[in-house]
Amino acid sequence: MEGWPRLGPWWLCHYNKNPIRDIHPFYADLMNILYDKDHYKLALGQINIAKNLVDNVAKDYVRLMKYGDSLYRCKQLKRAALGRMCTIIKRQRQSLEYLEQVRQHLSRLPTIDPNTRTLLLCGYPNVGKSSFINKVTRADVDVQPYAFTTKSLFVGHMDYKYLRWQVRVSSLNVG
């Protein structure tokens, strides 16, 4: 969970009980399309419960440390507490793996700010939309001499007259 802020300021700035409710509706819809929202919320809930259990174990063993009469006994209490905490975390393996998979996938998505000025490039296949994005933005889009090479969403960012713009490509697939 600590790795989530690396995704960018737009996604999950901090973890709380309702991270889906605190994000922009665009990203909530994207999250619901890419992943099952119920499964995601269930995994977050299980991690939250595990966090509370670890906190309770820590409080219990800190209370017990007051009664440790030697350094050896205090170390044994510390070892027992860490063992219980590790067991709690090990039981959350599936939830943690699922959330890590979600985090890795989301980190590969382009940064789209719904509140920033956006230039949307639309056009027929093989007319130079990707080449235009490569020239005017910092994006690195693959350009090939044949049609239909843009297979996913590409977003580039540029500054024009001291204003930040994001440029998106959309193909008009005529069929």
Protein Blocks (a to p, Z undefined) as FASTA:
>chain_A
ZZmmmnojklmmbacfblmlmpcfklmmmmmmmpcfklmmmmmmmmmmmmmmmmmmmmmm
mmmmmmpcbfklmmmmmmmmmmmmmmmmmmmmmmmmmmmmmmmmmmmpccddfkbccddd
dddehiopmmmmmmmmmbdcdddfbehkblbdcdddddeehiacdddddddddZZ
